[in-house]
């Protein structure tokens, strides 16, 4: 039975680590008060916990389903998805691991709602992925989401402090891009000989561009190795 004479403060919190706000404090009025929390993380059941004075109580588990499809999420090696996360780096944990030039690695693209929850029933939306690296292989890839996500296999060829991957969807989802991915050089393989008129181009098929200048008999001709 409700005790209408009670008027002390009550604190409400949820098991959802990213609910908004994390805790709410309101005073009872005539023995009751109405809270309006927002649960943001998909789950089979979060519970609400209420405390005040010497009293405590908790709710039955509340299932949470994802919201409307909203955007793409791009994850590279070293990162992992964290549904509902709205602090720090939203939607994920970790930092991109360095790639080795010329060695294939994976990029995961997920279709998510506004709170980074996977739209798991999507198995048909077309996704296109490409990188800032002018010489990545392939230059762009198109695949379909399956269970809300798809994994791309990509080779970055050019050493850098950070290339980004860009993903777009055929419909529904806002485009997204990855955190910068550092790329280190591969094992020593051969020499590159660069002549006057040529310029070294890292990552390209030949490693250089431009026609060589004509040499003049009897004059020095600069050769860079």
N, C-alpha and C positions, 0 to 999 in steps of 0.2 A: 504494500500500500504506500502511496506517495505521502511523504511528510511535508505538507504545505508550509510548515513553519520554518523549514530549513532555508538559509540564505547565505551559506558560506561559499568561498571560491572552489571551483572544480577544475582540475587540469586534465585535458584529454590529449592522448598521444596514440600513434598507430605503430604497428610493427613495420610498415613500409618505411624503409630508411630515407626515402625521398619525398614523403608526403608533404603537402603544403597547407598551412605552416607545420613545422615539426611538432610543436606543441601549442595548445590553445588554452588560455585560462579565462574562465567566465564565472560569474557568481550565479548561484541558484536564485530564482525568483519564484516564490510560492512552491518551492521544492523541486523545480525543474529548470533546465536551460537547454537551448538548441544550438548545436555546433554545426559548422559547415566546412569540414575539412575536404581536401582534394587528395585522393589516392592517385599516384602516377605510375606505379610499377605493376605490370601484369603478374598475377599470382592466383593460385588456386584458393587462397584465403588469407587475408590480413585481419588481425583483430585490433579493436580499439580498446584502450585501457584508460579508465577514469580513476582519479584519486582526488581526495579532498578531506581535510581534517583527519580523522582516524578511519575513514572509509575508503574502499576500493571496489572496483568492478571491471568486468571486461565483456566485450561483445562476442557473439558468435562469429566464426570466420566469414569474411566478406570476399567473394571471388571478384577479381578485377580482370576485364578483358581489354585488349588494345583499343585505342581510338581510331579515328579515320586515318587512312593512309595519307602521309603528309610529305615525306622527304626520303632521300636515299642517305645511307651511311656507308662510308668507304673505310675499310680496315686493312692495314698492312701488317706484315710479320712484326711481332712484338706488341701488338695491340689486341685487346679483347673487348667485346661488347659488354656494356653494363646497362641493362634496361632501366629506364626511369631516372638515371643519374642526371642531376641538375646542378651539381657543384663541381668545382675544379674543371676538368676537361669533360664537358657533357657527353653522356652516352657511351663512354669507353674508359678503359684503364690502359696504362702502359705507354711506351715510347717506341717509335719505329726502329726496328733493328737494321743495321747497315746491310745493303745488298752488295753482291760482287758483280762487277761488270761482266756481261755475257752469260750469267748463270740465271736460270729461270727461278722465279719465286712466285708467290701467290698474293692476290688481292681479293678480298671478300667485299661484295656489295650487298647491303641489306635494305629492304624496303621497310620503313618504320613509320610510326605515328609521331605526333608532335613531341612525345616524351621518350623517344628512342626505343619503344617497344616494337618487336618484330611483328609484321603483318604476315603471319605464318601461312595463311590460306592462299596467298598469291603465288600462283604457279603458271604465269603466262606473260607477265609484263616484260617487254624487251628492254635490255640495258646495254648501253654502249660505253666502253671504257677506253681512255687513252691517257698518255703521259706527256709531260712537258718535254721529255727527252726526244729530240728530233730523230733519234735513231733507235728508239725502242722497237721491239719485235713481238708481235705485229704492231703496226702503227696505231691501229684501233681494233677493238674486238666487240662483237655484238653477241650477247647471250640472253637467255630468258631466266627470270627468277623461278626458283623451284623451292617450295616451302618458305617463300619470303626472302630467299638469299641466292646468290650465285658466286662461284669461285672462279676467278680468272687466273691463267698462267701467263706471265709476262717476263720478257727479258729486257732489262735496262742495260744499255751498252756504254753510256758515257759517264765517266767519273764526275761527281759533283758533291756539294754539301747537302743538296736536297732537291729532288724532283718531286712533283706532285702528280697524283692521278685524279682525273676528272671523270665523273660518271653522270650520265643523263638517262632518263627513262622515256619510253615511247609515250607514256601518259601517266597521269595521277601524281607522280612524285616530283618534288622539287629537286634540281640537280645538286650534286655535292662534290667535294674534293677531299683528298686525303691530307694528312699531315705530311710535311716534307720528308722524303726518304733519301738518306745519304747513300751514295754509291762509291765503293772503293775499287781500285784497279785490281785486275786479275793477275795470275802468275805471269812472269816474264815469258814471252813467246818468240818475238823476233825484233829485228831492228827496223826503224822507219827512216828512210833516206829522203830528205827534203832538199830540193834544188831551188835555186833562185827563181822567183815567179810562182812557186808553190807555197802553200801554208798548211801546217798541221791542223787536222780537224779530228779531235778525239771522238771515238765512238762510230765514226763513219766507216763505210765498207772498205775504202782504200786508205783511210787514215790521213788523207790530205786532199787539197783542192787546188785548181789552177794549173795551166800549162807551164812547163819549165821554160825558162828564158834560154835563148841561144847563147852558147859559149863562143868567145872570140879566141882564135888561135894565139897562143903566146901570152894570154892574160889570165890572172888568177880567176878561178870559178868557185864560189863558195858552196860547199856541200855540208849540210847539217845532218847529223845522225842522232 
